[in-house]
Amino acid sequence: MNRHYRRAHASIYLKDNYGIHAAVGTLAKWASIGGGPPFHYDGRFPIYAQDDLDAWAVERLGKAVRSTSDTPEAAV
């Protein structure tokens, strides 16, 4: 079952599960300008599906590297 989170809990979920520090205000900004995880609306409240948070976090973290001389693909 896919859980859904309001912004404050989505922020906690990302930190606890992926080590991604995305403050509530940062998630709000990304919702406005783009670049953050996809979300839906429940009335006027944005909600984030756990599957969407997981996919976004994995994409954001990118491929693992073995040294600092390895360039992440996203930075190329």
PyMOL Python script that loads the backbone (N, CA, C, O; Angstrom):
from pymol import cmd

cmd.read_pdbstr("""\
ATOM      1  N   MET A   1       0.839  -1.185   0.000  1.00  0.00           N
ATOM      2  CA  MET A   1       0.000   0.000   0.000  1.00  0.00           C
ATOM      3  C   MET A   1       0.881   1.244   0.000  1.00  0.00           C
ATOM      4  O   MET A   1       1.831   1.335   0.778  1.00  0.00           O
ATOM      5  N   ASN A   2       0.575   2.181  -0.852  1.00  0.00           N
ATOM      6  CA  ASN A   2       1.349   3.409  -0.991  1.00  0.00           C
ATOM      7  C   ASN A   2       0.879   4.434   0.043  1.00  0.00           C
ATOM      8  O   ASN A   2      -0.274   4.862   0.013  1.00  0.00           O
ATOM      9  N   ARG A   3       1.757   4.820   0.943  1.00  0.00           N
ATOM     10  CA  ARG A   3       1.424   5.832   1.949  1.00  0.00           C
ATOM     11  C   ARG A   3       1.534   7.216   1.335  1.00  0.00           C
ATOM     12  O   ARG A   3       2.236   7.415   0.343  1.00  0.00           O
ATOM     13  N   HIS A   4       0.838   8.164   1.931  1.00  0.00           N
ATOM     14  CA  HIS A   4       0.883   9.550   1.488  1.00  0.00           C
ATOM     15  C   HIS A   4       1.228  10.442   2.673  1.00  0.00           C
ATOM     16  O   HIS A   4       0.795  10.197   3.799  1.00  0.00           O
ATOM     17  N   TYR A   5       2.015  11.481   2.403  1.00  0.00           N
ATOM     18  CA  TYR A   5       2.517  12.346   3.462  1.00  0.00           C
ATOM     19  C   TYR A   5       2.244  13.810   3.147  1.00  0.00           C
ATOM     20  O   TYR A   5       2.358  14.240   1.999  1.00  0.00           O
ATOM     21  N   ARG A   6       1.887  14.564   4.169  1.00  0.00           N
ATOM     22  CA  ARG A   6       1.857  16.013   4.034  1.00  0.00           C
ATOM     23  C   ARG A   6       3.302  16.478   4.021  1.00  0.00           C
ATOM     24  O   ARG A   6       4.210  15.695   4.297  1.00  0.00           O
ATOM     25  N   ARG A   7       3.518  17.730   3.707  1.00  0.00           N
ATOM     26  CA  ARG A   7       4.873  18.237   3.493  1.00  0.00           C
ATOM     27  C   ARG A   7       5.803  18.014   4.683  1.00  0.00           C
ATOM     28  O   ARG A   7       6.947  17.604   4.491  1.00  0.00           O
ATOM     29  N   ALA A   8       5.348  18.270   5.892  1.00  0.00           N
ATOM     30  CA  ALA A   8       6.217  18.115   7.070  1.00  0.00           C
ATOM     31  C   ALA A   8       6.679  16.671   7.225  1.00  0.00           C
ATOM     32  O   ALA A   8       7.846  16.420   7.528  1.00  0.00           O
ATOM     33  N   HIS A   9       5.778  15.732   7.019  1.00  0.00           N
ATOM     34  CA  HIS A   9       6.152  14.329   7.145  1.00  0.00           C
ATOM     35  C   HIS A   9       6.977  13.850   5.952  1.00  0.00           C
ATOM     36  O   HIS A   9       7.819  12.964   6.098  1.00  0.00           O
ATOM     37  N   ALA A  10       6.745  14.421   4.786  1.00  0.00           N
ATOM     38  CA  ALA A  10       7.570  14.083   3.621  1.00  0.00           C
ATOM     39  C   ALA A  10       9.019  14.494   3.878  1.00  0.00           C
ATOM     40  O   ALA A  10       9.949  13.773   3.516  1.00  0.00           O
ATOM     41  N   SER A  11       9.205  15.653   4.501  1.00  0.00           N
ATOM     42  CA  SER A  11      10.545  16.124   4.840  1.00  0.00           C
ATOM     43  C   SER A  11      11.234  15.152   5.791  1.00  0.00           C
ATOM     44  O   SER A  11      12.404  14.821   5.601  1.00  0.00           O
ATOM     45  N   ILE A  12      10.524  14.702   6.799  1.00  0.00           N
ATOM     46  CA  ILE A  12      11.065  13.735   7.763  1.00  0.00           C
ATOM     47  C   ILE A  12      11.361  12.405   7.084  1.00  0.00           C
ATOM     48  O   ILE A  12      12.401  11.797   7.339  1.00  0.00           O
ATOM     49  N   TYR A  13      10.465  11.953   6.229  1.00  0.00           N
ATOM     50  CA  TYR A  13      10.649  10.685   5.516  1.00  0.00           C
ATOM     51  C   TYR A  13      11.930  10.712   4.678  1.00  0.00           C
ATOM     52  O   TYR A  13      12.713   9.763   4.705  1.00  0.00           O
ATOM     53  N   LEU A  14      12.140  11.799   3.934  1.00  0.00           N
ATOM     54  CA  LEU A  14      13.336  11.906   3.093  1.00  0.00           C
ATOM     55  C   LEU A  14      14.608  11.895   3.933  1.00  0.00           C
ATOM     56  O   LEU A  14      15.599  11.270   3.555  1.00  0.00           O
ATOM     57  N   LYS A  15      14.582  12.588   5.075  1.00  0.00           N
ATOM     58  CA  LYS A  15      15.760  12.628   5.940  1.00  0.00           C
ATOM     59  C   LYS A  15      16.029  11.263   6.574  1.00  0.00           C
ATOM     60  O   LYS A  15      17.164  10.787   6.573  1.00  0.00           O
ATOM     61  N   ASP A  16      14.986  10.639   7.111  1.00  0.00           N
ATOM     62  CA  ASP A  16      15.152   9.368   7.815  1.00  0.00           C
ATOM     63  C   ASP A  16      15.521   8.217   6.888  1.00  0.00           C
ATOM     64  O   ASP A  16      16.273   7.326   7.283  1.00  0.00           O
ATOM     65  N   ASN A  17      15.005   8.222   5.669  1.00  0.00           N
ATOM     66  CA  ASN A  17      15.200   7.084   4.774  1.00  0.00           C
ATOM     67  C   ASN A  17      16.321   7.268   3.764  1.00  0.00           C
ATOM     68  O   ASN A  17      16.884   6.284   3.284  1.00  0.00           O
ATOM     69  N   TYR A  18      16.655   8.509   3.433  1.00  0.00           N
ATOM     70  CA  TYR A  18      17.662   8.748   2.396  1.00  0.00           C
ATOM     71  C   TYR A  18      18.756   9.724   2.813  1.00  0.00           C
ATOM     72  O   TYR A  18      19.717   9.923   2.070  1.00  0.00           O
ATOM     73  N   GLY A  19      18.628  10.329   3.977  1.00  0.00           N
ATOM     74  CA  GLY A  19      19.612  11.314   4.408  1.00  0.00           C
ATOM     75  C   GLY A  19      19.516  12.624   3.639  1.00  0.00           C
ATOM     76  O   GLY A  19      20.441  13.435   3.684  1.00  0.00           O
ATOM     77  N   ILE A  20      18.417  12.840   2.940  1.00  0.00           N
ATOM     78  CA  ILE A  20      18.210  14.075   2.173  1.00  0.00           C
ATOM     79  C   ILE A  20      17.528  15.083   3.077  1.00  0.00           C
ATOM     80  O   ILE A  20      16.403  14.865   3.525  1.00  0.00           O
ATOM     81  N   HIS A  21      18.211  16.187   3.344  1.00  0.00           N
ATOM     82  CA  HIS A  21      17.664  17.244   4.183  1.00  0.00           C
ATOM     83  C   HIS A  21      16.903  18.214   3.285  1.00  0.00           C
ATOM     84  O   HIS A  21      17.502  19.074   2.639  1.00  0.00           O
ATOM     85  N   ALA A  22      15.604  18.073   3.249  1.00  0.00           N
ATOM     86  CA  ALA A  22      14.733  18.952   2.473  1.00  0.00           C
ATOM     87  C   ALA A  22      13.719  19.539   3.439  1.00  0.00           C
ATOM     88  O   ALA A  22      12.722  18.902   3.779  1.00  0.00           O
ATOM     89  N   ALA A  23      13.984  20.754   3.874  1.00  0.00           N
ATOM     90  CA  ALA A  23      13.088  21.413   4.825  1.00  0.00           C
ATOM     91  C   ALA A  23      11.711  21.608   4.199  1.00  0.00           C
ATOM     92  O   ALA A  23      11.560  21.582   2.977  1.00  0.00           O
ATOM     93  N   VAL A  24      10.724  21.801   5.042  1.00  0.00           N
ATOM     94  CA  VAL A  24       9.358  22.025   4.575  1.00  0.00           C
ATOM     95  C   VAL A  24       9.315  23.205   3.615  1.00  0.00           C
ATOM     96  O   VAL A  24       8.647  23.141   2.583  1.00  0.00           O
ATOM     97  N   GLY A  25      10.017  24.273   3.942  1.00  0.00           N
ATOM     98  CA  GLY A  25      10.063  25.446   3.068  1.00  0.00           C
ATOM     99  C   GLY A  25      10.726  25.154   1.734  1.00  0.00           C
ATOM    100  O   GLY A  25      10.336  25.707   0.705  1.00  0.00           O
ATOM    101  N   THR A  26      11.718  24.296   1.752  1.00  0.00           N
ATOM    102  CA  THR A  26      12.389  23.908   0.512  1.00  0.00           C
ATOM    103  C   THR A  26      11.454  23.093  -0.368  1.00  0.00           C
ATOM    104  O   THR A  26      11.402  23.304  -1.579  1.00  0.00           O
ATOM    105  N   LEU A  27      10.715  22.162   0.232  1.00  0.00           N
ATOM    106  CA  LEU A  27       9.735  21.398  -0.539  1.00  0.00           C
ATOM    107  C   LEU A  27       8.678  22.331  -1.136  1.00  0.00           C
ATOM    108  O   LEU A  27       8.246  22.136  -2.272  1.00  0.00           O
ATOM    109  N   ALA A  28       8.267  23.334  -0.375  1.00  0.00           N
ATOM    110  CA  ALA A  28       7.284  24.311  -0.876  1.00  0.00           C
ATOM    111  C   ALA A  28       7.861  25.098  -2.044  1.00  0.00           C
ATOM    112  O   ALA A  28       7.171  25.334  -3.036  1.00  0.00           O
ATOM    113  N   LYS A  29       9.121  25.504  -1.930  1.00  0.00           N
ATOM    114  CA  LYS A  29       9.750  26.252  -3.014  1.00  0.00           C
ATOM    115  C   LYS A  29       9.855  25.394  -4.264  1.00  0.00           C
ATOM    116  O   LYS A  29       9.536  25.847  -5.363  1.00  0.00           O
ATOM    117  N   TRP A  30      10.306  24.147  -4.096  1.00  0.00           N
ATOM    118  CA  TRP A  30      10.413  23.239  -5.247  1.00  0.00           C
ATOM    119  C   TRP A  30       9.050  23.001  -5.882  1.00  0.00           C
ATOM    120  O   TRP A  30       8.951  22.853  -7.100  1.00  0.00           O
ATOM    121  N   ALA A  31       7.994  22.961  -5.064  1.00  0.00           N
ATOM    122  CA  ALA A  31       6.645  22.784  -5.609  1.00  0.00           C
ATOM    123  C   ALA A  31       6.273  23.969  -6.488  1.00  0.00           C
ATOM    124  O   ALA A  31       5.504  23.828  -7.439  1.00  0.00           O
ATOM    125  N   SER A  32       6.816  25.125  -6.170  1.00  0.00           N
ATOM    126  CA  SER A  32       6.522  26.340  -6.930  1.00  0.00           C
ATOM    127  C   SER A  32       7.380  26.458  -8.186  1.00  0.00           C
ATOM    128  O   SER A  32       6.873  26.791  -9.257  1.00  0.00           O
ATOM    129  N   ILE A  33       8.680  26.187  -8.058  1.00  0.00           N
ATOM    130  CA  ILE A  33       9.596  26.420  -9.185  1.00  0.00           C
ATOM    131  C   ILE A  33       9.998  25.142  -9.924  1.00  0.00           C
ATOM    132  O   ILE A  33      10.582  25.205 -11.005  1.00  0.00           O
ATOM    133  N   GLY A  34       9.683  23.979  -9.335  1.00  0.00           N
ATOM    134  CA  GLY A  34      10.067  22.710  -9.942  1.00  0.00           C
ATOM    135  C   GLY A  34      11.354  22.171  -9.349  1.00  0.00           C
ATOM    136  O   GLY A  34      12.087  22.882  -8.662  1.00  0.00           O
ATOM    137  N   GLY A  35      11.614  20.913  -9.622  1.00  0.00           N
ATOM    138  CA  GLY A  35      12.844  20.279  -9.166  1.00  0.00           C
ATOM    139  C   GLY A  35      12.670  19.362  -7.975  1.00  0.00           C
ATOM    140  O   GLY A  35      13.575  18.592  -7.652  1.00  0.00           O
ATOM    141  N   GLY A  36      11.538  19.427  -7.322  1.00  0.00           N
ATOM    142  CA  GLY A  36      11.297  18.577  -6.165  1.00  0.00           C
ATOM    143  C   GLY A  36      10.512  17.337  -6.533  1.00  0.00           C
ATOM    144  O   GLY A  36      10.241  17.080  -7.706  1.00  0.00           O
ATOM    145  N   PRO A  37      10.150  16.573  -5.518  1.00  0.00           N
ATOM    146  CA  PRO A  37       9.367  15.362  -5.778  1.00  0.00           C
ATOM    147  C   PRO A  37       7.953  15.709  -6.251  1.00  0.00           C
ATOM    148  O   PRO A  37       7.398  16.736  -5.860  1.00  0.00           O
ATOM    149  N   PRO A  38       7.379  14.856  -7.087  1.00  0.00           N
ATOM    150  CA  PRO A  38       6.002  15.096  -7.532  1.00  0.00           C
ATOM    151  C   PRO A  38       5.030  15.006  -6.355  1.00  0.00           C
ATOM    152  O   PRO A  38       5.284  14.309  -5.372  1.00  0.00           O
ATOM    153  N   PHE A  39       3.931  15.714  -6.473  1.00  0.00           N
ATOM    154  CA  PHE A  39       2.934  15.701  -5.405  1.00  0.00           C
ATOM    155  C   PHE A  39       1.538  15.830  -6.004  1.00  0.00           C
ATOM    156  O   PHE A  39       1.372  16.147  -7.182  1.00  0.00           O
ATOM    157  N   HIS A  40       0.556  15.578  -5.174  1.00  0.00           N
ATOM    158  CA  HIS A  40      -0.856  15.699  -5.532  1.00  0.00           C
ATOM    159  C   HIS A  40      -1.479  16.688  -4.559  1.00  0.00           C
ATOM    160  O   HIS A  40      -0.840  17.110  -3.596  1.00  0.00           O
ATOM    161  N   TYR A  41      -2.710  17.048  -4.813  1.00  0.00           N
ATOM    162  CA  TYR A  41      -3.436  17.894  -3.876  1.00  0.00           C
ATOM    163  C   TYR A  41      -4.594  17.140  -3.265  1.00  0.00           C
ATOM    164  O   TYR A  41      -5.317  16.418  -3.952  1.00  0.00           O
ATOM    165  N   ASP A  42      -4.761  17.315  -1.971  1.00  0.00           N
ATOM    166  CA  ASP A  42      -5.957  16.887  -1.264  1.00  0.00           C
ATOM    167  C   ASP A  42      -6.643  18.197  -0.866  1.00  0.00           C
ATOM    168  O   ASP A  42      -6.360  18.768   0.187  1.00  0.00           O
ATOM    169  N   GLY A  43      -7.541  18.654  -1.724  1.00  0.00           N
ATOM    170  CA  GLY A  43      -8.104  19.986  -1.527  1.00  0.00           C
ATOM    171  C   GLY A  43      -7.008  21.002  -1.758  1.00  0.00           C
ATOM    172  O   GLY A  43      -6.454  21.079  -2.854  1.00  0.00           O
ATOM    173  N   ARG A  44      -6.690  21.776  -0.749  1.00  0.00           N
ATOM    174  CA  ARG A  44      -5.615  22.768  -0.888  1.00  0.00           C
ATOM    175  C   ARG A  44      -4.286  22.285  -0.324  1.00  0.00           C
ATOM    176  O   ARG A  44      -3.295  23.014  -0.354  1.00  0.00           O
ATOM    177  N   PHE A  45      -4.263  21.065   0.187  1.00  0.00           N
ATOM    178  CA  PHE A  45      -3.065  20.547   0.831  1.00  0.00           C
ATOM    179  C   PHE A  45      -2.262  19.661  -0.112  1.00  0.00           C
ATOM    180  O   PHE A  45      -2.801  18.705  -0.670  1.00  0.00           O
ATOM    181  N   PRO A  46      -0.968  19.968  -0.297  1.00  0.00           N
ATOM    182  CA  PRO A  46      -0.125  19.088  -1.099  1.00  0.00           C
ATOM    183  C   PRO A  46       0.190  17.821  -0.323  1.00  0.00           C
ATOM    184  O   PRO A  46       0.487  17.865   0.871  1.00  0.00           O
ATOM    185  N   ILE A  47       0.122  16.701  -1.011  1.00  0.00           N
ATOM    186  CA  ILE A  47       0.494  15.424  -0.399  1.00  0.00           C
ATOM    187  C   ILE A  47       1.451  14.695  -1.339  1.00  0.00           C
ATOM    188  O   ILE A  47       1.350  14.792  -2.563  1.00  0.00           O
ATOM    189  N   TYR A  48       2.368  13.973  -0.736  1.00  0.00           N
ATOM    190  CA  TYR A  48       3.419  13.269  -1.455  1.00  0.00           C
ATOM    191  C   TYR A  48       3.229  11.768  -1.280  1.00  0.00           C
ATOM    192  O   TYR A  48       3.152  11.277  -0.154  1.00  0.00           O
ATOM    193  N   ALA A  49       3.153  11.041  -2.383  1.00  0.00           N
ATOM    194  CA  ALA A  49       3.059   9.588  -2.331  1.00  0.00           C
ATOM    195  C   ALA A  49       4.443   9.018  -2.014  1.00  0.00           C
ATOM    196  O   ALA A  49       5.451   9.487  -2.542  1.00  0.00           O
ATOM    197  N   GLN A  50       4.482   8.023  -1.164  1.00  0.00           N
ATOM    198  CA  GLN A  50       5.748   7.420  -0.771  1.00  0.00           C
ATOM    199  C   GLN A  50       6.522   6.909  -1.985  1.00  0.00           C
ATOM    200  O   GLN A  50       7.737   7.087  -2.061  1.00  0.00           O
ATOM    201  N   ASP A  51       5.840   6.283  -2.925  1.00  0.00           N
ATOM    202  CA  ASP A  51       6.512   5.787  -4.132  1.00  0.00           C
ATOM    203  C   ASP A  51       7.166   6.921  -4.908  1.00  0.00           C
ATOM    204  O   ASP A  51       8.267   6.754  -5.434  1.00  0.00           O
ATOM    205  N   ASP A  52       6.504   8.069  -4.986  1.00  0.00           N
ATOM    206  CA  ASP A  52       7.077   9.227  -5.684  1.00  0.00           C
ATOM    207  C   ASP A  52       8.281   9.778  -4.937  1.00  0.00           C
ATOM    208  O   ASP A  52       9.276  10.157  -5.554  1.00  0.00           O
ATOM    209  N   LEU A  53       8.197   9.825  -3.606  1.00  0.00           N
ATOM    210  CA  LEU A  53       9.337  10.287  -2.806  1.00  0.00           C
ATOM    211  C   LEU A  53      10.532   9.359  -2.989  1.00  0.00           C
ATOM    212  O   LEU A  53      11.665   9.816  -3.136  1.00  0.00           O
ATOM    213  N   ASP A  54      10.270   8.042  -2.979  1.00  0.00           N
ATOM    214  CA  ASP A  54      11.347   7.068  -3.151  1.00  0.00           C
ATOM    215  C   ASP A  54      12.016   7.224  -4.515  1.00  0.00           C
ATOM    216  O   ASP A  54      13.243   7.261  -4.604  1.00  0.00           O
ATOM    217  N   ALA A  55      11.219   7.315  -5.569  1.00  0.00           N
ATOM    218  CA  ALA A  55      11.774   7.439  -6.923  1.00  0.00           C
ATOM    219  C   ALA A  55      12.569   8.724  -7.070  1.00  0.00           C
ATOM    220  O   ALA A  55      13.645   8.719  -7.668  1.00  0.00           O
ATOM    221  N   TRP A  56      12.054   9.828  -6.533  1.00  0.00           N
ATOM    222  CA  TRP A  56      12.741  11.117  -6.627  1.00  0.00           C
ATOM    223  C   TRP A  56      14.062  11.079  -5.861  1.00  0.00           C
ATOM    224  O   TRP A  56      15.078  11.577  -6.346  1.00  0.00           O
ATOM    225  N   ALA A  57      14.048  10.485  -4.659  1.00  0.00           N
ATOM    226  CA  ALA A  57      15.255  10.420  -3.839  1.00  0.00           C
ATOM    227  C   ALA A  57      16.336   9.587  -4.510  1.00  0.00           C
ATOM    228  O   ALA A  57      17.502   9.980  -4.523  1.00  0.00           O
ATOM    229  N   VAL A  58      15.965   8.450  -5.062  1.00  0.00           N
ATOM    230  CA  VAL A  58      16.937   7.583  -5.746  1.00  0.00           C
ATOM    231  C   VAL A  58      17.531   8.317  -6.940  1.00  0.00           C
ATOM    232  O   VAL A  58      18.737   8.245  -7.177  1.00  0.00           O
ATOM    233  N   GLU A  59      16.695   9.021  -7.692  1.00  0.00           N
ATOM    234  CA  GLU A  59      17.189   9.781  -8.846  1.00  0.00           C
ATOM    235  C   GLU A  59      18.104  10.918  -8.397  1.00  0.00           C
ATOM    236  O   GLU A  59      19.142  11.158  -9.015  1.00  0.00           O
ATOM    237  N   ARG A  60      17.729  11.614  -7.333  1.00  0.00           N
ATOM    238  CA  ARG A  60      18.525  12.736  -6.829  1.00  0.00           C
ATOM    239  C   ARG A  60      19.889  12.267  -6.335  1.00  0.00           C
ATOM    240  O   ARG A  60      20.900  12.926  -6.580  1.00  0.00           O
ATOM    241  N   LEU A  61      19.921  11.137  -5.644  1.00  0.00           N
ATOM    242  CA  LEU A  61      21.184  10.640  -5.110  1.00  0.00           C
ATOM    243  C   LEU A  61      22.105  10.131  -6.211  1.00  0.00           C
ATOM    244  O   LEU A  61      23.328  10.200  -6.087  1.00  0.00           O
ATOM    245  N   GLY A  62      21.520   9.622  -7.283  1.00  0.00           N
ATOM    246  CA  GLY A  62      22.320   9.176  -8.414  1.00  0.00           C
ATOM    247  C   GLY A  62      23.104   7.906  -8.128  1.00  0.00           C
ATOM    248  O   GLY A  62      22.918   7.233  -7.114  1.00  0.00           O
ATOM    249  N   LYS A  63      23.973   7.620  -9.055  1.00  0.00           N
ATOM    250  CA  LYS A  63      24.784   6.410  -9.001  1.00  0.00           C
ATOM    251  C   LYS A  63      25.876   6.547  -7.935  1.00  0.00           C
ATOM    252  O   LYS A  63      26.455   7.619  -7.759  1.00  0.00           O
ATOM    253  N   ALA A  64      26.144   5.457  -7.236  1.00  0.00           N
ATOM    254  CA  ALA A  64      27.218   5.447  -6.243  1.00  0.00           C
ATOM    255  C   ALA A  64      28.567   5.555  -6.944  1.00  0.00           C
ATOM    256  O   ALA A  64      28.750   5.026  -8.040  1.00  0.00           O
ATOM    257  N   VAL A  65      29.498   6.233  -6.311  1.00  0.00           N
ATOM    258  CA  VAL A  65      30.856   6.371  -6.839  1.00  0.00           C
ATOM    259  C   VAL A  65      31.825   5.783  -5.827  1.00  0.00           C
ATOM    260  O   VAL A  65      31.498   5.646  -4.648  1.00  0.00           O
ATOM    261  N   ARG A  66      33.011   5.438  -6.290  1.00  0.00           N
ATOM    262  CA  ARG A  66      34.013   4.831  -5.420  1.00  0.00           C
ATOM    263  C   ARG A  66      35.079   5.816  -4.948  1.00  0.00           C
ATOM    264  O   ARG A  66      35.819   5.515  -4.011  1.00  0.00           O
ATOM    265  N   SER A  67      35.170   6.979  -5.575  1.00  0.00           N
ATOM    266  CA  SER A  67      36.135   7.980  -5.126  1.00  0.00           C
ATOM    267  C   SER A  67      35.645   9.366  -5.528  1.00  0.00           C
ATOM    268  O   SER A  67      34.718   9.510  -6.324  1.00  0.00           O
ATOM    269  N   THR A  68      36.286  10.376  -4.961  1.00  0.00           N
ATOM    270  CA  THR A  68      35.898  11.749  -5.281  1.00  0.00           C
ATOM    271  C   THR A  68      36.290  12.146  -6.696  1.00  0.00           C
ATOM    272  O   THR A  68      35.818  13.160  -7.212  1.00  0.00           O
ATOM    273  N   SER A  69      37.145  11.359  -7.321  1.00  0.00           N
ATOM    274  CA  SER A  69      37.520  11.669  -8.700  1.00  0.00           C
ATOM    275  C   SER A  69      36.478  11.172  -9.701  1.00  0.00           C
ATOM    276  O   SER A  69      36.502  11.567 -10.866  1.00  0.00           O
ATOM    277  N   ASP A  70      35.569  10.311  -9.255  1.00  0.00           N
ATOM    278  CA  ASP A  70      34.463   9.893 -10.125  1.00  0.00           C
ATOM    279  C   ASP A  70      33.471  11.027 -10.227  1.00  0.00           C
ATOM    280  O   ASP A  70      33.091  11.614  -9.214  1.00  0.00           O
ATOM    281  N   THR A  71      33.048  11.343 -11.435  1.00  0.00           N
ATOM    282  CA  THR A  71      32.087  12.403 -11.653  1.00  0.00           C
ATOM    283  C   THR A  71      30.700  11.808 -11.752  1.00  0.00           C
ATOM    284  O   THR A  71      30.456  10.950 -12.601  1.00  0.00           O
ATOM    285  N   PRO A  72      29.770  12.252 -10.887  1.00  0.00           N
ATOM    286  CA  PRO A  72      28.403  11.757 -11.029  1.00  0.00           C
ATOM    287  C   PRO A  72      27.850  12.130 -12.389  1.00  0.00           C
ATOM    288  O   PRO A  72      28.130  13.216 -12.896  1.00  0.00           O
ATOM    289  N   GLU A  73      27.069  11.246 -12.986  1.00  0.00           N
ATOM    290  CA  GLU A  73      26.527  11.469 -14.330  1.00  0.00           C
ATOM    291  C   GLU A  73      25.712  12.744 -14.406  1.00  0.00           C
ATOM    292  O   GLU A  73      25.741  13.423 -15.432  1.00  0.00           O
ATOM    293  N   ALA A  74      24.989  13.090 -13.361  1.00  0.00           N
ATOM    294  CA  ALA A  74      24.137  14.277 -13.373  1.00  0.00           C
ATOM    295  C   ALA A  74      24.953  15.564 -13.476  1.00  0.00           C
ATOM    296  O   ALA A  74      24.455  16.574 -13.974  1.00  0.00           O
ATOM    297  N   ALA A  75      26.203  15.534 -13.010  1.00  0.00           N
ATOM    298  CA  ALA A  75      27.021  16.737 -12.997  1.00  0.00           C
ATOM    299  C   ALA A  75      27.750  16.959 -14.331  1.00  0.00           C
ATOM    300  O   ALA A  75      28.340  18.019 -14.541  1.00  0.00           O
ATOM    301  N   VAL A  76      27.715  15.990 -15.211  1.00  0.00           N
ATOM    302  CA  VAL A  76      28.448  16.100 -16.468  1.00  0.00           C
ATOM    303  C   VAL A  76      27.751  17.023 -17.429  1.00  0.00           C
ATOM    304  O   VAL A  76      28.233  17.232 -18.543  1.00  0.00           O
TER     305      VAL A  76
END
""", "prot")
cmd.dss("prot")
cmd.show_as("cartoon", "prot")
cmd.util.cbc("prot")
cmd.orient("prot")
